[in-house]
Amino acid sequence: MSAEKRFTPDMAVADAIKMHPRAGEVFAAFHLGGCAHCQINTIETIEQVCAAYGIEVNVLLKVLEGLFESEPAPNN
């Protein structure tokens, strides 16, 4: 995994979604912004959203980081 590709607790949700195209799916899997009843403010940080919804921030970050690990290697 590249050093510049890191999700952090103080990162805005909007920035996380911009960082990886499937990050929104991860938030939805944790019931964060995936439906009308689970709306989140994307200017809040990952840590703020996790605190508001009772989610362990380290668990969410680990799943988000896993998005990069599952990417295929670039063709050279």
Backbone atoms as SQL, in Angstrom:
CREATE TABLE atoms (id INTEGER PRIMARY KEY, chain TEXT, resi INTEGER, resn TEXT, atom TEXT, x REAL, y REAL, z REAL);
INSERT INTO atoms VALUES
  (1, 'A', 1, 'MET', 'N', 0.857, -1.182, 0.000),
  (2, 'A', 1, 'MET', 'CA', 0.000, 0.000, 0.000),
  (3, 'A', 1, 'MET', 'C', 0.892, 1.230, 0.000),
  (4, 'A', 2, 'SER', 'N', 0.573, 2.178, -0.800),
  (5, 'A', 2, 'SER', 'CA', 1.317, 3.416, -0.914),
  (6, 'A', 2, 'SER', 'C', 1.154, 4.267, 0.331),
  (7, 'A', 3, 'ALA', 'N', 2.234, 4.971, 0.717),
  (8, 'A', 3, 'ALA', 'CA', 2.203, 5.774, 1.939),
  (9, 'A', 3, 'ALA', 'C', 1.204, 6.924, 1.846),
  (10, 'A', 4, 'GLU', 'N', 0.995, 7.479, 0.640),
  (11, 'A', 4, 'GLU', 'CA', 0.078, 8.617, 0.546),
  (12, 'A', 4, 'GLU', 'C', -1.388, 8.207, 0.630),
  (13, 'A', 5, 'LYS', 'N', -1.677, 6.948, 0.444),
  (14, 'A', 5, 'LYS', 'CA', -3.061, 6.478, 0.515),
  (15, 'A', 5, 'LYS', 'C', -3.363, 6.032, 1.935),
  (16, 'A', 6, 'ARG', 'N', -3.806, 6.955, 2.767),
  (17, 'A', 6, 'ARG', 'CA', -4.108, 6.639, 4.153),
  (18, 'A', 6, 'ARG', 'C', -5.389, 7.341, 4.565),
  (19, 'A', 7, 'PHE', 'N', -6.280, 6.570, 5.141),
  (20, 'A', 7, 'PHE', 'CA', -7.466, 7.143, 5.760),
  (21, 'A', 7, 'PHE', 'C', -7.092, 7.436, 7.206),
  (22, 'A', 8, 'THR', 'N', -7.514, 8.586, 7.717),
  (23, 'A', 8, 'THR', 'CA', -7.188, 8.965, 9.091),
  (24, 'A', 8, 'THR', 'C', -8.454, 9.392, 9.821),
  (25, 'A', 9, 'PRO', 'N', -8.447, 9.299, 11.152),
  (26, 'A', 9, 'PRO', 'CA', -9.635, 9.688, 11.917),
  (27, 'A', 9, 'PRO', 'C', -10.045, 11.142, 11.691),
  (28, 'A', 10, 'ASP', 'N', -9.059, 12.022, 11.436),
  (29, 'A', 10, 'ASP', 'CA', -9.369, 13.446, 11.278),
  (30, 'A', 10, 'ASP', 'C', -9.705, 13.841, 9.841),
  (31, 'A', 11, 'MET', 'N', -9.788, 12.865, 8.952),
  (32, 'A', 11, 'MET', 'CA', -10.139, 13.116, 7.554),
  (33, 'A', 11, 'MET', 'C', -11.647, 13.331, 7.419),
  (34, 'A', 12, 'ALA', 'N', -12.038, 14.321, 6.637),
  (35, 'A', 12, 'ALA', 'CA', -13.460, 14.534, 6.365),
  (36, 'A', 12, 'ALA', 'C', -14.004, 13.352, 5.569),
  (37, 'A', 13, 'VAL', 'N', -15.234, 12.993, 5.841),
  (38, 'A', 13, 'VAL', 'CA', -15.875, 11.886, 5.127),
  (39, 'A', 13, 'VAL', 'C', -15.848, 12.154, 3.620),
  (40, 'A', 14, 'ALA', 'N', -16.101, 13.388, 3.221),
  (41, 'A', 14, 'ALA', 'CA', -16.081, 13.737, 1.790),
  (42, 'A', 14, 'ALA', 'C', -14.719, 13.450, 1.172),
  (43, 'A', 15, 'ASP', 'N', -13.647, 13.745, 1.903),
  (44, 'A', 15, 'ASP', 'CA', -12.301, 13.481, 1.394),
  (45, 'A', 15, 'ASP', 'C', -12.037, 11.980, 1.285),
  (46, 'A', 16, 'ALA', 'N', -12.560, 11.222, 2.235),
  (47, 'A', 16, 'ALA', 'CA', -12.402, 9.763, 2.192),
  (48, 'A', 16, 'ALA', 'C', -13.107, 9.193, 0.968),
  (49, 'A', 17, 'ILE', 'N', -14.283, 9.711, 0.679),
  (50, 'A', 17, 'ILE', 'CA', -15.046, 9.238, -0.478),
  (51, 'A', 17, 'ILE', 'C', -14.325, 9.601, -1.779),
  (52, 'A', 18, 'LYS', 'N', -13.673, 10.762, -1.804),
  (53, 'A', 18, 'LYS', 'CA', -12.902, 11.161, -2.985),
  (54, 'A', 18, 'LYS', 'C', -11.644, 10.307, -3.137),
  (55, 'A', 19, 'MET', 'N', -11.098, 9.844, -2.016),
  (56, 'A', 19, 'MET', 'CA', -9.844, 9.097, -2.040),
  (57, 'A', 19, 'MET', 'C', -9.988, 7.735, -2.717),
  (58, 'A', 20, 'HIS', 'N', -11.130, 7.092, -2.520),
  (59, 'A', 20, 'HIS', 'CA', -11.330, 5.770, -3.129),
  (60, 'A', 20, 'HIS', 'C', -12.777, 5.652, -3.586),
  (61, 'A', 21, 'PRO', 'N', -13.007, 5.195, -4.802),
  (62, 'A', 21, 'PRO', 'CA', -14.371, 5.134, -5.332),
  (63, 'A', 21, 'PRO', 'C', -15.309, 4.205, -4.562),
  (64, 'A', 22, 'ARG', 'N', -14.775, 3.257, -3.799),
  (65, 'A', 22, 'ARG', 'CA', -15.633, 2.334, -3.058),
  (66, 'A', 22, 'ARG', 'C', -15.766, 2.704, -1.580),
  (67, 'A', 23, 'ALA', 'N', -15.185, 3.816, -1.157),
  (68, 'A', 23, 'ALA', 'CA', -15.282, 4.221, 0.248),
  (69, 'A', 23, 'ALA', 'C', -16.735, 4.456, 0.654),
  (70, 'A', 24, 'GLY', 'N', -17.533, 5.005, -0.232),
  (71, 'A', 24, 'GLY', 'CA', -18.952, 5.218, 0.064),
  (72, 'A', 24, 'GLY', 'C', -19.668, 3.921, 0.383),
  (73, 'A', 25, 'GLU', 'N', -19.274, 2.838, -0.291),
  (74, 'A', 25, 'GLU', 'CA', -19.862, 1.527, -0.016),
  (75, 'A', 25, 'GLU', 'C', -19.513, 1.052, 1.395),
  (76, 'A', 26, 'VAL', 'N', -18.297, 1.354, 1.831),
  (77, 'A', 26, 'VAL', 'CA', -17.883, 0.974, 3.187),
  (78, 'A', 26, 'VAL', 'C', -18.706, 1.741, 4.212),
  (79, 'A', 27, 'PHE', 'N', -18.860, 3.046, 4.018),
  (80, 'A', 27, 'PHE', 'CA', -19.682, 3.827, 4.945),
  (81, 'A', 27, 'PHE', 'C', -21.109, 3.283, 4.976),
  (82, 'A', 28, 'ALA', 'N', -21.645, 2.954, 3.817),
  (83, 'A', 28, 'ALA', 'CA', -23.008, 2.415, 3.755),
  (84, 'A', 28, 'ALA', 'C', -23.108, 1.078, 4.481),
  (85, 'A', 29, 'ALA', 'N', -22.076, 0.249, 4.387),
  (86, 'A', 29, 'ALA', 'CA', -22.082, -1.045, 5.071),
  (87, 'A', 29, 'ALA', 'C', -22.132, -0.876, 6.589),
  (88, 'A', 30, 'PHE', 'N', -21.612, 0.247, 7.073),
  (89, 'A', 30, 'PHE', 'CA', -21.654, 0.565, 8.496),
  (90, 'A', 30, 'PHE', 'C', -22.895, 1.401, 8.831),
  (91, 'A', 31, 'HIS', 'N', -23.822, 1.489, 7.889),
  (92, 'A', 31, 'HIS', 'CA', -25.054, 2.278, 8.025),
  (93, 'A', 31, 'HIS', 'C', -24.752, 3.761, 8.245),
  (94, 'A', 32, 'LEU', 'N', -23.783, 4.244, 7.502),
  (95, 'A', 32, 'LEU', 'CA', -23.407, 5.654, 7.537),
  (96, 'A', 32, 'LEU', 'C', -23.640, 6.241, 6.150),
  (97, 'A', 33, 'GLY', 'N', -24.737, 6.938, 5.997),
  (98, 'A', 33, 'GLY', 'CA', -25.024, 7.595, 4.733),
  (99, 'A', 33, 'GLY', 'C', -25.551, 6.704, 3.638),
  (100, 'A', 34, 'GLY', 'N', -25.871, 5.476, 3.959),
  (101, 'A', 34, 'GLY', 'CA', -26.330, 4.548, 2.935),
  (102, 'A', 34, 'GLY', 'C', -27.811, 4.629, 2.635),
  (103, 'A', 35, 'CYS', 'N', -28.581, 5.261, 3.506),
  (104, 'A', 35, 'CYS', 'CA', -30.025, 5.368, 3.284),
  (105, 'A', 35, 'CYS', 'C', -30.538, 6.658, 3.923),
  (106, 'A', 36, 'ALA', 'N', -31.784, 6.958, 3.712),
  (107, 'A', 36, 'ALA', 'CA', -32.365, 8.201, 4.228),
  (108, 'A', 36, 'ALA', 'C', -32.330, 8.274, 5.752),
  (109, 'A', 37, 'HIS', 'N', -32.371, 7.127, 6.412),
  (110, 'A', 37, 'HIS', 'CA', -32.366, 7.103, 7.875),
  (111, 'A', 37, 'HIS', 'C', -30.957, 7.179, 8.452),
  (112, 'A', 38, 'CYS', 'N', -29.956, 7.038, 7.615),
  (113, 'A', 38, 'CYS', 'CA', -28.569, 6.947, 8.084),
  (114, 'A', 38, 'CYS', 'C', -27.709, 8.082, 7.524),
  (115, 'A', 39, 'GLN', 'N', -28.289, 9.220, 7.271),
  (116, 'A', 39, 'GLN', 'CA', -27.558, 10.321, 6.660),
  (117, 'A', 39, 'GLN', 'C', -26.432, 10.817, 7.559),
  (118, 'A', 40, 'ILE', 'N', -25.318, 11.167, 6.933),
  (119, 'A', 40, 'ILE', 'CA', -24.189, 11.742, 7.648),
  (120, 'A', 40, 'ILE', 'C', -23.804, 13.038, 6.960),
  (121, 'A', 41, 'ASN', 'N', -23.156, 13.905, 7.718),
  (122, 'A', 41, 'ASN', 'CA', -22.661, 15.156, 7.180),
  (123, 'A', 41, 'ASN', 'C', -21.243, 14.897, 6.682),
  (124, 'A', 42, 'THR', 'N', -21.034, 14.968, 5.393),
  (125, 'A', 42, 'THR', 'CA', -19.743, 14.594, 4.826),
  (126, 'A', 42, 'THR', 'C', -18.624, 15.575, 5.150),
  (127, 'A', 43, 'ILE', 'N', -18.942, 16.730, 5.751),
  (128, 'A', 43, 'ILE', 'CA', -17.868, 17.623, 6.184),
  (129, 'A', 43, 'ILE', 'C', -17.349, 17.232, 7.563),
  (130, 'A', 44, 'GLU', 'N', -18.066, 16.350, 8.248),
  (131, 'A', 44, 'GLU', 'CA', -17.579, 15.846, 9.530),
  (132, 'A', 44, 'GLU', 'C', -16.432, 14.877, 9.281),
  (133, 'A', 45, 'THR', 'N', -15.615, 14.698, 10.310),
  (134, 'A', 45, 'THR', 'CA', -14.505, 13.761, 10.181),
  (135, 'A', 45, 'THR', 'C', -14.995, 12.332, 10.385),
  (136, 'A', 46, 'ILE', 'N', -14.175, 11.402, 9.968),
  (137, 'A', 46, 'ILE', 'CA', -14.488, 9.990, 10.181),
  (138, 'A', 46, 'ILE', 'C', -14.670, 9.736, 11.673),
  (139, 'A', 47, 'GLU', 'N', -13.812, 10.314, 12.478),
  (140, 'A', 47, 'GLU', 'CA', -13.895, 10.132, 13.932),
  (141, 'A', 47, 'GLU', 'C', -15.204, 10.689, 14.502),
  (142, 'A', 48, 'GLN', 'N', -15.622, 11.857, 14.049),
  (143, 'A', 48, 'GLN', 'CA', -16.871, 12.455, 14.527),
  (144, 'A', 48, 'GLN', 'C', -18.074, 11.592, 14.162),
  (145, 'A', 49, 'VAL', 'N', -18.101, 11.096, 12.949),
  (146, 'A', 49, 'VAL', 'CA', -19.216, 10.260, 12.501),
  (147, 'A', 49, 'VAL', 'C', -19.253, 8.958, 13.300),
  (148, 'A', 50, 'CYS', 'N', -18.091, 8.364, 13.509),
  (149, 'A', 50, 'CYS', 'CA', -18.032, 7.123, 14.291),
  (150, 'A', 50, 'CYS', 'C', -18.517, 7.353, 15.719),
  (151, 'A', 51, 'ALA', 'N', -18.098, 8.453, 16.326),
  (152, 'A', 51, 'ALA', 'CA', -18.524, 8.760, 17.693),
  (153, 'A', 51, 'ALA', 'C', -20.032, 8.960, 17.755),
  (154, 'A', 52, 'ALA', 'N', -20.587, 9.635, 16.769),
  (155, 'A', 52, 'ALA', 'CA', -22.026, 9.914, 16.759),
  (156, 'A', 52, 'ALA', 'C', -22.861, 8.650, 16.597),
  (157, 'A', 53, 'TYR', 'N', -22.315, 7.651, 15.902),
  (158, 'A', 53, 'TYR', 'CA', -23.077, 6.434, 15.619),
  (159, 'A', 53, 'TYR', 'C', -22.593, 5.219, 16.406),
  (160, 'A', 54, 'GLY', 'N', -21.652, 5.427, 17.336),
  (161, 'A', 54, 'GLY', 'CA', -21.184, 4.336, 18.179),
  (162, 'A', 54, 'GLY', 'C', -20.386, 3.272, 17.446),
  (163, 'A', 55, 'ILE', 'N', -19.606, 3.693, 16.472),
  (164, 'A', 55, 'ILE', 'CA', -18.789, 2.768, 15.691),
  (165, 'A', 55, 'ILE', 'C', -17.331, 2.946, 16.100),
  (166, 'A', 56, 'GLU', 'N', -16.625, 1.834, 16.264),
  (167, 'A', 56, 'GLU', 'CA', -15.200, 1.887, 16.582),
  (168, 'A', 56, 'GLU', 'C', -14.446, 2.446, 15.376),
  (169, 'A', 57, 'VAL', 'N', -13.807, 3.584, 15.553),
  (170, 'A', 57, 'VAL', 'CA', -13.131, 4.246, 14.443),
  (171, 'A', 57, 'VAL', 'C', -12.041, 3.360, 13.852),
  (172, 'A', 58, 'ASN', 'N', -11.314, 2.624, 14.685),
  (173, 'A', 58, 'ASN', 'CA', -10.234, 1.778, 14.170),
  (174, 'A', 58, 'ASN', 'C', -10.757, 0.653, 13.288),
  (175, 'A', 59, 'VAL', 'N', -11.940, 0.151, 13.595),
  (176, 'A', 59, 'VAL', 'CA', -12.543, -0.902, 12.772),
  (177, 'A', 59, 'VAL', 'C', -12.897, -0.341, 11.393),
  (178, 'A', 60, 'LEU', 'N', -13.538, 0.814, 11.376),
  (179, 'A', 60, 'LEU', 'CA', -13.905, 1.433, 10.099),
  (180, 'A', 60, 'LEU', 'C', -12.659, 1.768, 9.284),
  (181, 'A', 61, 'LEU', 'N', -11.637, 2.315, 9.933),
  (182, 'A', 61, 'LEU', 'CA', -10.407, 2.659, 9.222),
  (183, 'A', 61, 'LEU', 'C', -9.741, 1.417, 8.630),
  (184, 'A', 62, 'LYS', 'N', -9.754, 0.322, 9.361),
  (185, 'A', 62, 'LYS', 'CA', -9.148, -0.918, 8.858),
  (186, 'A', 62, 'LYS', 'C', -9.866, -1.399, 7.597),
  (187, 'A', 63, 'VAL', 'N', -11.187, -1.317, 7.603),
  (188, 'A', 63, 'VAL', 'CA', -11.949, -1.727, 6.421),
  (189, 'A', 63, 'VAL', 'C', -11.666, -0.783, 5.253),
  (190, 'A', 64, 'LEU', 'N', -11.615, 0.513, 5.526),
  (191, 'A', 64, 'LEU', 'CA', -11.306, 1.477, 4.467),
  (192, 'A', 64, 'LEU', 'C', -9.918, 1.222, 3.886),
  (193, 'A', 65, 'GLU', 'N', -8.932, 0.997, 4.735),
  (194, 'A', 65, 'GLU', 'CA', -7.574, 0.727, 4.258),
  (195, 'A', 65, 'GLU', 'C', -7.532, -0.548, 3.427),
  (196, 'A', 66, 'GLY', 'N', -8.386, -1.505, 3.760),
  (197, 'A', 66, 'GLY', 'CA', -8.455, -2.748, 3.005),
  (198, 'A', 66, 'GLY', 'C', -8.843, -2.533, 1.551),
  (199, 'A', 67, 'LEU', 'N', -9.486, -1.419, 1.256),
  (200, 'A', 67, 'LEU', 'CA', -9.831, -1.109, -0.133),
  (201, 'A', 67, 'LEU', 'C', -8.578, -1.018, -0.997),
  (202, 'A', 68, 'PHE', 'N', -7.514, -0.450, -0.456),
  (203, 'A', 68, 'PHE', 'CA', -6.273, -0.313, -1.215),
  (204, 'A', 68, 'PHE', 'C', -5.561, -1.649, -1.352),
  (205, 'A', 69, 'GLU', 'N', -5.660, -2.487, -0.333),
  (206, 'A', 69, 'GLU', 'CA', -5.003, -3.787, -0.372),
  (207, 'A', 69, 'GLU', 'C', -5.648, -4.704, -1.399),
  (208, 'A', 70, 'SER', 'N', -6.928, -4.493, -1.681),
  (209, 'A', 70, 'SER', 'CA', -7.628, -5.365, -2.624),
  (210, 'A', 70, 'SER', 'C', -7.532, -4.877, -4.067),
  (211, 'A', 71, 'GLU', 'N', -6.854, -3.752, -4.280),
  (212, 'A', 71, 'GLU', 'CA', -6.703, -3.239, -5.645),
  (213, 'A', 71, 'GLU', 'C', -5.710, -4.090, -6.418),
  (214, 'A', 72, 'PRO', 'N', -5.976, -4.336, -7.682),
  (215, 'A', 72, 'PRO', 'CA', -5.005, -5.083, -8.491),
  (216, 'A', 72, 'PRO', 'C', -3.738, -4.259, -8.707),
  (217, 'A', 73, 'ALA', 'N', -2.632, -4.939, -8.883),
  (218, 'A', 73, 'ALA', 'CA', -1.367, -4.250, -9.148),
  (219, 'A', 73, 'ALA', 'C', -1.447, -3.571, -10.507),
  (220, 'A', 74, 'PRO', 'N', -0.853, -2.374, -10.628),
  (221, 'A', 74, 'PRO', 'CA', -0.891, -1.679, -11.924),
  (222, 'A', 74, 'PRO', 'C', -0.090, -2.451, -12.971),
  (223, 'A', 75, 'ASN', 'N', -0.523, -2.356, -14.221),
  (224, 'A', 75, 'ASN', 'CA', 0.196, -3.004, -15.327),
  (225, 'A', 75, 'ASN', 'C', 1.404, -2.170, -15.692),
  (226, 'A', 76, 'ASN', 'N', 2.527, -2.826, -15.864),
  (227, 'A', 76, 'ASN', 'CA', 3.752, -2.096, -16.246),
  (228, 'A', 76, 'ASN', 'C', 4.089, -2.353, -17.680);
